[in-house]
Amino acid sequence: MKITNFAVKNYQFTLIIFLLVAVVGYLTLFTMPRAEDPSTHPPQYLITVIYPGTSPKDMEEQVVKPIENKIYGLENIEKILTTVEDGVAAFQVKFKYGVDVDNKYQEISTEMNALKNSELPKDIYQIKTEKIASSDVKILQIALVSENASDKKLRDEADKLKSKIEKITNLKDVKYAGFPEQEIRIDLQLEKLAQLKIPLNVVMASLQSEAADIPGGSIDLGSKVFNVKTSGKFKNADDVSNTVIYNANGKIIYMKDVAEVGYKSQVVDHITRINGHRCVLVTAGMKDNVNITDVQKEFLPIVDEFSKELPSNIKLVKNFDQANMVSQRLGHLGFDFTLAIVLVIVTLLPLGLRASGIVMISIPLSLALGLIAMNAFGFSLNQLSIVGLVVALGLLVDDSIVVVENIERWLREGHSKMDAVLKGTKQIGIAVVGCTATLIIAFLPLAFLPDVSGEFIRSLPMAVITSVLASMIVALTLVPFLGSRFLKTHDHAGGNIFLQYLQKFLTRAYRDIMPKALKYPRTTIAISIVLSITAFGLFKVTGFKLFPTSEKPMFLINIKMPLQANISESDRVTKIVEAELKNHKEIVYYTSNVGKGNPQIYYNVHPQDRKPDFAQIFVQLEDEAKPSEKTALIEELRNKFKTMPYAKVEVKDFEQGTPLEANIVVRLFGEDQEVLRKLSSQVETILRNQEGTVYINNELNTYKTDVKVKINKEKARTLGVLTSDVDKVIRLSVAGLTVGDYIDDRGDARNVTLTLPRDKFSNLDALKNLYVNNLQGTPIALNQIAEISFETSPTAINHFNKSRFSKVTALSAKGYYANDLLTHIVPKLDQLKIPKGYYYKLSGEKESEGDALGGNFLAVIILSTFLFVAVLLLQFKTFKGIIIVLSIIPLGILGGVLLLLLNGSPMSLVAIIGFIGLSGIQVKNSLLLVDFTNQLRQEGHSIDEAISIAGETRFLPVVLTSITAICGLIPIALNSNPLIAPLAIVLIGGLISSTILSRIVTPVMYKLIPPSIEKM
């Protein structure tokens, strides 16, 4: 081959180029971005609207419908999932893959700002638009713990730490949570306003006017420009107290005349504790394409120094540091990688020390070239890319082994060193290129998997593709050059002692089988067909789960209180759960969040927004805790909390892959809430009666009760009272109205809130003795124009693409898979008598599978299949050769499925990757046999002679490459991570069965349908 001739004859150039590759690869290894999981940027967004005190039904009318109509009109929208609960509406917006993520974010933000200023209620507390990305995960969570420090002191210390950490350029979203913010609260006395006949709108307008901060601009004075400073914002409570709210008949009324003004904490809506102790949490995220280890080196000194500066009654606890987990995980994979290299070295002994040394030099150079390519494509060094490199380690030596072994064979036959290098490489070169092409094409569909699961997994196949491609370049350039310098002619034609014994073993193993197989070819093929059918039949036995649970030593406990429980009751029950967790010594930290979810510490679990009847506990075990130990603890806690009388306690492990609310989700579509409620009840019964389901949730099995203020509009109009003024007074009394902000002593903006005198939480007394001014300023008692009553309303309202639906969810119990359970559940769902216009759809894992393995993936598989066949046609010029080569694939599948069953792992996306990759490896091995058989026939050998010689000659490198690949994969197969182990298990099982059986099936197939050959 010309590239080989060039590399050998211009050895100085070859040497310099590969030295450059080695240096750049080494630098790349230490400068590449590092993270625990791959970075993903799906075109998905979360819009959260917080409107406290608003029922789901009112939220649907006033907030949800205007937003859905606007967002649904955007280009390339795929779906909108809306969840409406008390005072909160959450919109999960997903666009089609391939759109510009940042542009769509800008579009949504623009539309939301326009809606906020036009169609949406003016007193909405918050509208938040977020991009969903893996970088949302908090890499650091710190607790400042104290049982006796004041709220203000803890809050101030948290704010100081936040200010220090957020100066690190590679960190983002530094926040603290767990304590209510301070505000200036104006407790308005409506009786005094009524006596003075001052309209509420006038009071609000005066405060908003004084709170406004409008720059005065600039003026020229001589040759200089001076800025004009105006009144500015409120500075303190005295500024608010001395605000003039009314001036009539020469009498000035100040705010302090009609209200009590002072510093107070906002209403408590989030309580945090760590290991049962009161605390405030400080969290930080990390920007994309950054090395997490380098970031840790920046924040650790700051945290350690700050810890020393804290008062004696406040303790700093760094309970979550993802950098440690990344170092630990990458360290384990690094050990696996080292072990794999050692095992590969052992398998190379039959080649001889010099040949083995050449192959060993090719390994780091191939990996270095692959790493350089990975970095250029923008991939980070994470658990999946490292697994890809370990898998590639077992494959990339194939090319070098095949080339070196062929050169060695020529040397053993007595050829000169230069002839052996150049002609030996030329003889095998085309086969090496074809093998590499088929292997790359086999992994290619995995690099184009659609949706977020495809983006998540992409670094694995790309690591394999780049490394294997690099290995081909190394095998055809550097390996021949090194061979020309270091290999020598052999005294013994059979090679070294290891090679002689391996060759004898292979000859002895097939001595009796091969003649019989070739004598009865149809019987042999019939047996192989039976084995192939068995292999495909075993898929049903393994079960299927797209992504496994996480192996990380942490999990969540969700505490779902009875409907409408307040935060105090939620806190009481959380303390009961904490008391149980305290008894388990294997638990290192348990961080409680009452009224809200824990800050996001896992890439696909987004925190629950404010909800008083909800609490979440983040549980952490020892770093070295095994997944089996965690699973046993989860089962123990599930049994313990199963009979909890005060709340539903769900112990949930983290799931890998795309975000899922539950394994099994049944959505029921229709407009009438009552009909949906009846159908949901029937579905709930089906799920409860199904063995293997736990934590069944039906949002519509109970209704909540709301306080309804019914305004007599005719009477209100007669008395000159506007409905909007009634709503304002009610909101003022219950939730308060934000009328501006002030700058505190640390330079942060805090709210100025107008409300009525109340205790810590609002109660029904807040609606007593309220007055509303009419258009003339005359106070009208609220009870004159409105009645207060109670009414039932749904707990939550859900929309999917603007269609209303209810949902019933369930988790699969230990030892059960959602897909297997659905085979029993779906027939029962189909038997339901569903009214016209109503229907059900499956979500959860089923929907996730559809997104990951949908139409786009099928199209890529078809395209790759045609490319696969095209490459083989170029190699063999005949379809018979392709059939012979491909006939081995089902036999590899048999070994892969059997080993999965023995290991107890289900079929998964990663296992599918293993089977697709396995097809390329098998074809590569089979291709070597067929290609050499064709060469021998071209040289004049008969079919039987060619089959016999090729089997003896080429099967040795096939076995060597297979053993090398298996040894390289063993550490990954033994890894406790259920996400990556199935890949190695499938490859090892498939390689074992296909290597053993290819020696029989490929020659027999060749004899049955020999391709036509043009003799030389």
C-alpha positions, 0 to 999 in steps of 0.5 A: 500500500502506498501509505505504508511504503511512504511511512516506511521509506520516510521513517524520519517523518513518520517518527516525528508525526507520531511523537507529535501525536503522543505529546498532543494526546498527553496534553489533551488528556489533562486539559480536556473538560471533565465531568461525571456525565456527558453534557446535554443541551436538548431543545427543552425548556421549563416555564414556571409561573408562581401565583400564590393563592390561585386555584388550579382552575383559575390558573388554567383560565388566567395563566395557562391558556394564554401561555399555551396559545402563544408557545404553541404558535412557535416554529418546530414545537414538538410538545408542551406538557403543562402541570397546574397546581395550587398557585403554580403552573409548570410548562415543559416545552420541547422542540424538535431536535436540531433547532438552535437551543439558544435562539428558541430560548430567546424566542420563549423569553420574548413571548413570555415578556410580551404576555407578562405586559399584556394578557397575564395578571399583573400581580403574578409573583414570578415567571421563570424560563429555564433551559433544561441542560445537564449543567443545571446540576449543582456540583456543590451543596454546603450546609451552614448548620446552627440550632441557635443562630438567628435567621438573619445571622444564618442568612447573612453568613450564607450570603457572604459565602455565596458572594465569595463562591460566585466570583469563581468564573467557572461556577454559575447559579450560586444560591442559598435556600432554606430561610425566608428572605428579609423584607420591609413589611407594611401592615396596613390598618384598613380601618384607618384608611376607611376613616380617612377615606383614602382609596387603597389604589392611592396608597399603592400608587404612592409607594410604587412612585417612591420606590421607582428608580428613574435615572435623571440623565446627564448635563453638560457643564462647561467642558465636563458632563455630570450625571443627574441623580434622582431620589432613588429607591427606598433605603430602609424602613424609615423611608417607607414609613415617611412616605406621603400617601395622601394630601388633602385639605392641607393635611399630609398623611404618612405611611406610618399614620395608617400602618405599622412598618418594619423589617420582617421575614417573608412567609416560611415556605421552605425549611431545611435540615441536615441530619436533623439539624437546622441549616441553610443550604448554599449550592453552586452549578458549573458551566459547560466544557470545564474541568470539574477537578480544576473548579474544585481546586478553586472553590475548596480553599475558599470554603475551607477559609470561610469555615474558619471564619464562621462564629462558633455556633455555626458549623459548615458541612460540605455534604455534596461535592460532585468533583469527589464523585467524578474523581472517584468514578474516573479513578475506578475507570482508570484502574479498569483501563490499566487492568485491561492494558495488563490483560491485553499485554498477557494475550499478546505473548504468543506474538513474541516480545518484539511483536507484542512491543510494537502492538503495545506502542500502537495502543497509546498512540491510537488512543492519543489520536482518538482523544485529540479527535474527541476533544476537537469534536467537543466531547468531554472526558466522562464515564461514557467516553472513558467506557468507549475508550476501554471498549476501543482498547479491546478493538483497536489492537486488532488492526495492529495484531493482524498486521504484525501477525501477518508480517511475522508469518512472512518472516517465519516463511523465510522472506526478507524483513523489507519484503515481509513488512511491505508485502505482508502489510499490502496483503492484509491492508485492504482487509484491515481497511474493510474491517475498520470501515465495517466496525465504524459503520456498525457504531455509526447509528449510535452516534446519531441516536435521536433525542436527549438519550442519544445526545447523552450516550453519543460520546461512547460510540464516538470514542470507539469510532475515533479510536478505531479509525486512529488504530487503522492509521497507526496499523498501516503506517507506524506498525510497518515502520516499527516492524522494519526496525525491530522485527527479525527473522525466526529460527523456528517456523512455528514462532515462540512457545506460546504461539506453538501451544496456542496453534496446537490447541486450536488445531486439536480443538477443531481436528474432529469437528471441522471434517464432519462439519464440511462433510455435512454442511447442510446439517451444520447450517441447520444447527446454526439456524436453530441456535440463531432462532434460539438467540432471538427467542431469548430476548423475551426472557431478558426483559427490557429497561431502556436505562438502568437505575443509578449506582451512585450511593444516594437516593431520594425520599419524597413525603407526600402529605394529605391534601392541603396539609400546611408546611408545619404539618409537613415538617412534623412528619418529616421529623418522624422520617428523619428519626428512622433514618438516624437509626441507619449507620450506613447513612452519612447525610440526610438533607431534608427540604420541607415545602420544596424539593432538594436543589438539583444534584442529579442530571435528570431530576428537577427539584419540586417547586414550592408546595406546602404539602410536600417534603423531600429528603436527600439521602447519602451513603458512604462513597464506597457503598455498593449498589446492592447495599443501597438497593437493600436499604431502599427496600428496607425503608420502603417496607418500613414506611409502607404503613406510615399513617400521616403521609405517603412516603416514597423511597426512590432511586435515581434513574439513568437516562431521560427524566421520568416521573414514573416507570409506568404512566397512563394518561387519560385524555378528555375535557370533563374532569368528572369523567376523567376522575371515574376513568382514573379510578378504574385505571388506579384499580388496575395498577393496584391489582397488578403484581409488581407495581408500587407507589400508585398515584392518582391525582384525581382520587381526591378533591381539594377544598378552596375558600371562595369569595363570591362577589355580588356584582350587581350590588358592587356596581350599585355601590360603585365598587370595582371587582378588581379592587375587591380582588386586590384587597383580598390578595393584600390581606392573604398573600400581600402585594409587592409594591417595590424594593429596597437595597439592604446593607449588603447591597441586595434588593429586598421586597417591600410588601404591603399587607394586613397585620397577621401572624406567621401564616394567614388564616381565615381571620384575614378575610374578616373586617375588610373594606373596599373603597368605591370610586368616591373613596367611601369605604364599603365593608366586604361582607356587604358585597361578597359571601365567603364559602367553601367549594371543591376543586381538582388538585391538579390540571394537566395539559398535553399539547393543549389537551386536558388529561389526568394521569395515574402513575406507578413505579415497578417494584424490585425484580420487575420491569415496566415493559413486562408489567405493561404486557399484563396492564395494557389488555386490561386498559383496552377492555375499559369502557371509555366514552367517545372523545376520551382515550388513553396513552402510555407515557413513562418508560414507554414514551422514553423508548419511543423517543430514543428508538423512534423513526429517526433511529430506524432511518439511521439503522437502514442507512448504516445497513446499506453502507455496511453492505456497500463496503462489503461489496467493494471488498468481495464484489459479490453478494455471496461473500456478503452472505457468508460474512453476515451469517455469523452475526446471529451466533454472536447474538446467542452468546451475548443474550446468554451472558446477559441472562446469566448476569441477570441484566435486562436488555437496555439501550447500552446492551443494544449498543453492544449488540450493534457493535458486536455485529461489526466486530464479528464481521471484521473477524469473518471478513479476514477468513473469507478475504484470505480464502479468496486470495488463496483461490486466486493463487490457484488453490482449490476451494477445499484447500483454500478453506483449509489453509485460510482456516489454519492461517487466519483463525490464529489472528482472529482468536488473538484479537478476540481474546485481546478484546475479551480481556480488555472488556473484562474490567468493564463487565465486572464494574458495578455500574449497571449503565456500562457493564451490560455493554461489555457483557454483551460483547464478551458473550458474543465474541466467545460464541462467534469466535468458537462458531465462526471457525465452523460456520464460515468455512461451511457457508463458504463451501455451500455458496463459494463466491466466483473468483477471477484467478490471477 
